[in-house]
Every structure is written in C-alpha cells, then in structure tokens.
Amino acid sequence: METKLKRIMAKKGIRQADLARISKIDSSRINRYVNGCCFPNSATLLRISIALNCDPAELQEKGGGK
C-alpha cells in the first residue's frame, strides 16, 4: 500500500533523506511513516507538511487514504 506521504514526496521529487534533513526528523522515523508502519502525531505531521509545503490534511491517511 502506498501512503499519501509517499505519493506527495514522489510528486514533489523529495527523497526520504531530504525530508528527514528539512524537517529535522530522524530518517528511520521518516522511513516508518513513508512505509505506513506507523503514523506521525499532529506536531510531527505539521513539521512534515511544512517541509513538503502542503496542508497537513493532505498527509492524513484517514478516510481511505490509499
């Protein structure tokens, strides 16, 4: 299953390492979010959305986010 985060990163041409650096979130955590193993809390989601220049709601997996 592809996560919304993975799709948005691909669309914007941002790699996991780039997102980790920009958001200042550990790369192993980014990897778990990208692969859908776990989901970020609201504060982390905000940091990721700022790094990706998107609305946090775009990243949420709720509501059939496949």
Phi and psi restraints in degrees (value plus and minus 20) as a CYANA .aco file:
   2 GLU   PHI    -108.7   -68.7
   2 GLU   PSI     112.6   152.6
   3 THR   PHI    -105.5   -65.5
   3 THR   PSI     140.5   180.5
   4 LYS   PHI     -80.8   -40.8
   4 LYS   PSI     -59.1   -19.1
   5 LEU   PHI     -78.4   -38.4
   5 LEU   PSI     -65.1   -25.1
   6 LYS   PHI     -82.3   -42.3
   6 LYS   PSI     -62.9   -22.9
   7 ARG   PHI     -84.1   -44.1
   7 ARG   PSI     -64.1   -24.1
   8 ILE   PHI     -85.9   -45.9
   8 ILE   PSI     -61.0   -21.0
   9 MET   PHI     -80.9   -40.9
   9 MET   PSI     -64.2   -24.2
  10 ALA   PHI     -83.4   -43.4
  10 ALA   PSI     -63.1   -23.1
  11 LYS   PHI     -81.6   -41.6
  11 LYS   PSI     -56.6   -16.6
  12 LYS   PHI    -111.8   -71.8
  12 LYS   PSI     -24.4    15.6
  13 GLY   PHI      50.7    90.7
  13 GLY   PSI      13.2    53.2
  14 ILE   PHI    -128.0   -88.0
  14 ILE   PSI     107.4   147.4
  15 ARG   PHI    -105.6   -65.6
  15 ARG   PSI     144.9   184.9
  16 GLN   PHI     -78.6   -38.6
  16 GLN   PSI     -63.1   -23.1
  17 ALA   PHI     -82.5   -42.5
  17 ALA   PSI     -58.4   -18.4
  18 ASP   PHI     -84.1   -44.1
  18 ASP   PSI     -66.4   -26.4
  19 LEU   PHI     -82.4   -42.4
  19 LEU   PSI     -61.5   -21.5
  20 ALA   PHI     -80.5   -40.5
  20 ALA   PSI     -64.5   -24.5
  21 ARG   PHI     -86.4   -46.4
  21 ARG   PSI     -67.6   -27.6
  22 ILE   PHI     -86.5   -46.5
  22 ILE   PSI     -62.9   -22.9
  23 SER   PHI    -105.1   -65.1
  23 SER   PSI     -31.3     8.7
  24 LYS   PHI      39.8    79.8
  24 LYS   PSI      18.8    58.8
  25 ILE   PHI    -133.5   -93.5
  25 ILE   PSI     116.7   156.7
  26 ASP   PHI     -72.6   -32.6
  26 ASP   PSI     117.3   157.3
  27 SER   PHI     -81.4   -41.4
  27 SER   PSI     -51.4   -11.4
  28 SER   PHI     -88.6   -48.6
  28 SER   PSI     -54.1   -14.1
  29 ARG   PHI     -88.3   -48.3
  29 ARG   PSI     -63.2   -23.2
  30 ILE   PHI     -77.6   -37.6
  30 ILE   PSI     -63.9   -23.9
  31 ASN   PHI     -78.6   -38.6
  31 ASN   PSI     -63.2   -23.2
  32 ARG   PHI     -85.7   -45.7
  32 ARG   PSI     -58.0   -18.0
  33 TYR   PHI     -87.1   -47.1
  33 TYR   PSI     -64.9   -24.9
  34 VAL   PHI     -81.2   -41.2
  34 VAL   PSI     -58.5   -18.5
  35 ASN   PHI    -109.4   -69.4
  35 ASN   PSI     -17.5    22.5
  36 GLY   PHI      54.0    94.0
  36 GLY   PSI      -3.5    36.5
  37 CYS   PHI     -93.3   -53.3
  37 CYS   PSI     -49.8    -9.8
  38 CYS   PHI    -174.1  -134.1
  38 CYS   PSI     150.7   190.7
  39 PHE   PHI    -145.8  -105.8
  39 PHE   PSI     122.3   162.3
  40 PRO   PHI     -90.8   -50.8
  40 PRO   PSI     130.4   170.4
  41 ASN   PHI     -94.1   -54.1
  41 ASN   PSI     156.4   196.4
  42 SER   PHI     -83.2   -43.2
  42 SER   PSI     -57.6   -17.6
  43 ALA   PHI     -86.7   -46.7
  43 ALA   PSI     -61.8   -21.8
  44 THR   PHI     -89.1   -49.1
  44 THR   PSI     -59.4   -19.4
  45 LEU   PHI     -79.4   -39.4
  45 LEU   PSI     -59.6   -19.6
  46 LEU   PHI     -84.6   -44.6
  46 LEU   PSI     -63.4   -23.4
  47 ARG   PHI     -81.0   -41.0
  47 ARG   PSI     -62.2   -22.2
  48 ILE   PHI     -86.1   -46.1
  48 ILE   PSI     -62.8   -22.8
  49 SER   PHI     -85.6   -45.6
  49 SER   PSI     -56.1   -16.1
  50 ILE   PHI     -85.2   -45.2
  50 ILE   PSI     -64.0   -24.0
  51 ALA   PHI     -82.3   -42.3
  51 ALA   PSI     -54.4   -14.4
  52 LEU   PHI    -112.6   -72.6
  52 LEU   PSI     -23.4    16.6
  53 ASN   PHI      35.1    75.1
  53 ASN   PSI      32.8    72.8
  54 CYS   PHI    -161.5  -121.5
  54 CYS   PSI     150.3   190.3
  55 ASP   PHI     -97.3   -57.3
  55 ASP   PSI     116.4   156.4
  56 PRO   PHI     -74.7   -34.7
  56 PRO   PSI     -51.9   -11.9
  57 ALA   PHI     -82.5   -42.5
  57 ALA   PSI     -48.9    -8.9
  58 GLU   PHI     -84.9   -44.9
  58 GLU   PSI     -44.2    -4.2
  59 LEU   PHI    -112.2   -72.2
  59 LEU   PSI     -35.4     4.6
  60 GLN   PHI     -90.6   -50.6
  60 GLN   PSI     115.4   155.4
  61 GLU   PHI    -104.9   -64.9
  61 GLU   PSI     -27.2    12.8
  62 LYS   PHI     -85.9   -45.9
  62 LYS   PSI     132.3   172.3
  63 GLY   PHI      58.6    98.6
  63 GLY   PSI      19.1    59.1
  64 GLY   PHI      51.0    91.0
  64 GLY   PSI      28.5    68.5
  65 GLY   PHI     -96.1   -56.1
  65 GLY   PSI      15.1    55.1
